[in-house]
């Protein structure tokens, strides 16, 4: 996600981007997340965006099924669904 935000910032804001940190309950998870974002900002990440997108596309059908299940559950509370 940070790579995508940086690409948008390059196109739209001369590379400027602002990020905020939200608190969390899993301090070790938050630590890993912050480190990953900082690596992206420093352009020192080993993540290949194309490889990541391919893996994501492979999961689309599974994700779509989960979204449909959630929508079905929420229909009675959200009339627009």
Secondary structure, DSSP 4 states (H G I P E B T S, - for coil): -HHHHHHHHHHHSTT---------S-HHHHHHHHHHHHHHHTT-----HHHHHHHHHHTHHHHHHHHHHHHHHHTTT-TT-
